Amino acid sequence: MKKILLLGLMLVVFSFATPVNAMGIFYTNATYPVLATGASAEKLKVYKKGESFSQNYLFLIEKGDAGIRRAALNGGITKIHFIDVHEKNIFIFYKEVTTIVYGE
């Protein structure tokens, strides 16, 4: 019984430790939207694309910059139309967050 309570407590704690919406308990590999300005999705192929990412190991060491500003600078974007976030998570061992910005 104590093990079940401990596991439940761990799941609650780890669910609040992540700043993004998508999270599987043991594994996540998902992309989801953050922002859309109403720009035409048909032009998505001609928009510039910029990415930024961060990595986390054992919820102890975090490195990188997954910010929107960094992604826009990396893509040479001055006007943002769409933002997506891709998260890869392997239980508590590894987490990677990639911010993808589309714009002009």
C-alpha positions as CSV (number, residue, x, y, z in Angstrom):
1,M,0.0,0.0,0.0
2,K,2.9,2.4,0.8
3,K,4.4,1.8,-2.6
4,I,1.2,2.7,-4.4
5,L,0.9,5.9,-2.4
6,L,4.5,6.8,-3.0
7,L,4.1,6.1,-6.8
8,G,0.9,8.3,-6.8
9,L,2.8,11.1,-5.0
10,M,5.7,10.9,-7.5
11,L,3.3,11.2,-10.4
12,V,1.7,14.3,-9.0
13,V,5.1,15.9,-8.2
14,F,6.5,15.2,-11.7
15,S,3.3,16.4,-13.4
16,F,3.8,19.8,-11.9
17,A,7.5,19.8,-12.7
18,T,6.9,20.3,-16.5
19,P,5.9,23.6,-18.0
20,V,4.2,22.2,-21.1
21,N,0.9,20.5,-21.7
22,A,1.8,17.1,-23.2
23,M,3.2,14.6,-20.8
24,G,3.0,10.8,-20.7
25,I,4.0,9.2,-17.4
26,F,6.8,7.1,-18.9
27,Y,7.3,8.3,-22.4
28,T,6.2,11.4,-24.5
29,N,7.0,12.3,-28.0
30,A,4.4,14.9,-29.0
31,T,4.0,18.2,-30.8
32,Y,1.3,20.7,-30.0
33,P,0.4,24.3,-30.9
34,V,1.0,27.2,-28.6
35,L,0.1,30.2,-30.7
36,A,-1.6,30.9,-34.0
37,T,-2.2,34.5,-35.2
38,G,-4.8,33.8,-37.8
39,A,-2.3,33.8,-40.7
40,S,-2.9,31.6,-43.6
41,A,-1.8,28.0,-43.0
42,E,-1.4,27.5,-46.8
43,K,1.6,29.8,-46.6
44,L,3.3,27.6,-44.0
45,K,5.7,26.2,-46.6
46,V,7.0,29.7,-47.5
47,Y,7.4,30.9,-43.9
48,K,10.8,30.9,-42.3
49,K,11.3,28.4,-39.5
50,G,13.3,28.8,-36.4
51,E,14.0,26.3,-33.6
52,S,15.4,26.4,-30.1
53,F,15.6,23.6,-27.5
54,S,16.6,22.6,-24.0
55,Q,17.5,19.3,-22.4
56,N,17.0,18.1,-18.9
57,Y,18.6,15.1,-17.2
58,L,17.0,13.4,-14.2
59,F,15.2,16.6,-13.4
60,L,18.5,17.7,-11.9
61,I,20.4,19.4,-14.8
62,E,18.8,21.6,-17.4
63,K,20.6,23.2,-20.3
64,G,19.7,25.1,-23.4
65,D,17.2,27.9,-24.3
66,A,13.9,26.8,-25.6
67,G,12.5,30.3,-25.7
68,I,10.4,31.8,-28.4
69,R,12.9,34.7,-28.8
70,R,15.8,32.3,-29.3
71,A,13.9,30.3,-31.9
72,A,12.9,33.5,-33.8
73,L,16.5,34.7,-33.8
74,N,17.8,31.3,-35.0
75,G,15.3,31.5,-37.9
76,G,15.8,35.2,-38.7
77,I,12.1,35.8,-38.0
78,T,10.8,39.3,-37.1
79,K,7.1,38.6,-37.4
80,I,5.8,35.4,-35.7
81,H,2.7,33.6,-37.1
82,F,2.7,30.1,-35.6
83,I,4.5,28.5,-32.6
84,D,4.6,24.8,-31.9
85,V,6.3,23.0,-29.1
86,H,7.7,19.5,-29.4
87,E,8.4,17.5,-26.2
88,K,10.3,14.3,-25.8
89,N,10.2,12.8,-22.4
90,I,11.6,9.4,-21.1
91,F,10.2,9.0,-17.5
92,I,12.5,11.1,-15.2
93,F,15.7,10.2,-17.1
94,Y,15.6,12.6,-20.0
95,K,13.4,15.5,-21.3
96,E,13.8,17.6,-24.4
97,V,11.7,20.6,-25.3
98,T,11.9,22.2,-28.8
99,T,10.1,25.4,-29.6
100,I,9.4,25.8,-33.4
101,V,8.5,29.3,-34.6
102,Y,7.1,30.1,-38.1
103,G,7.0,33.6,-39.6
104,E,8.5,36.2,-41.8
